[in-house]
Amino acid sequence: MSKFWIILSHTYMSRVKTKSFIISTAITLLFIIAATNFQTIIDTFSDGERDQLAVIDQSGELYDSLSQGVEAANEDMELSLYDGSEEAAKQAVQDEEYKALIVLSLNDNQLPEATFYANNISDSGNQMIIQQQMQQIKVAYATQQAGVDQSTLAEISAPVTFNTESLDASAKTDEELSQARGIVYVMLFLLYMAVITYGNMIATDVATEKSSRVMEILVSSASPVTHMFAKIIGIALLGLTQIALFLGVGYAMITMNQDSMTGGVFTYFGISDVSISVYIYAIVFFILGYLLYATLAAMLGSLVSRIEDVQQLITPMIFLIMIAFFIAIFGLNAPESELVKITSFIPFFAPMIMFLRVGMLDIPIWEVSLSIGILVATIVLLAIIGARVYKGGVLMYGKSNSLKDFKKALALSKKE
């Protein structure tokens, strides 16, 4: 047992002190801080001045309606009537006295139209707002010409009342689904990144030790099985350290900026008022998912002795987690689909997809227990097979990029 802890400690400390770990962690933390303070950063670099747009109203009746609509739609834009000629206004835009020039007129059918002049039309923000407001003005003119009362038009344009009510008393409401969606999405992303990053790290570590012949010294002082599980747990602790930093900083930043982080994705991916059981399941499925793929990565890493062969051999494992991730993303909007239900019992997909169902739906406890039971049994079976393959695989040298080397590794383990 002491050898196990020595190898575990060495694996953890040797990785946590590396420049790559420190730099990648620092960059990710900076990204989290920047993402949660995005609006503050934008405001810092903004000069605080409103975009000035000149307007020439050839119709003599469109400016007031357009100005009121733009002011209500965007506080950062300000329209002003231009008294000079159109050519002089264009020159003023070129001299950057105005952000753009808008020329308003009525066509042959007495309907509004506009021409937008700017030095650079790649910035479509202002253009879209002007176009939307002009469209509303055009509708108002067209309906007035047709004799349609404005109150009638407003009633026709109003959104239809559409309520959703579940007949199942245990079903979650839209608000509860939005609240759960955030933690589900975060967990899916973390598990996906953890498997790819730390699984690759385990396989590469084993291959590196084999290529430098360090493995021969290690297996002479401790059994290959002890070495394998110590490495898996050591890398797991490294991952938990990194993820704890990400979640801690992320939670602190969200708490500090929760007033400004409203609307958009923050409404869709709410993370508040989620049941404590969802967080417990998140931890359980994350740990089980990591153990499943980490054991597989260590087993595959033991079959190669050259670092350049690692990626080729672990590609099938990467495909598995990618398929699980894509199904889970699909399941965020269709958690009750048959595809999601069936794949939630497949061990390599269960950590993501069963957790998705737990977070988004109210499913029977026996389904969750069955999925966890199958997952645990698979991990145990994979650990037994993996330990035997690892035991023989660490003694194999030379080019190895085929899964046929499993048989050779098993044969070598029996001789030990």
ABEGO torsion letter per residue (X at the ends): XAAAAAAAAAAAAAAAABAAAAAAAAAAAAAAAAAAAAAAAAAAABAGBBBBBBBBBAAGAAAAAAAAAAAAABAABBBBBBABBAAAAAAAAAAGABABBBBBBBBAAGBBBBBBBBABAABAAAAAAAAAAAAAAAAAAAAAAAGBBAAAAAAAABBBBBBBBBABAABBBAAAAAAAAAAAAAAAAAAAAAAAAAAAAAAAAAAAAAAAGAAAAAAAABBAAAAAAAAAAAAAAAAAAAAAAAAAAAAAAAAAAAAABBEEAAAABBABGBBAAAAAAAAAAAAAAAAAAAAAAAAAAAABABAAAAAAAAAAAAAAAAAAAAAAAAAAABAABAAAAAAAABAAAAAAAAAAAAAABBBBAAAAAAAAAAAAAAAAAAAAAAAAAAAAAAABBEBBABAAAAAAAAAAAAAX
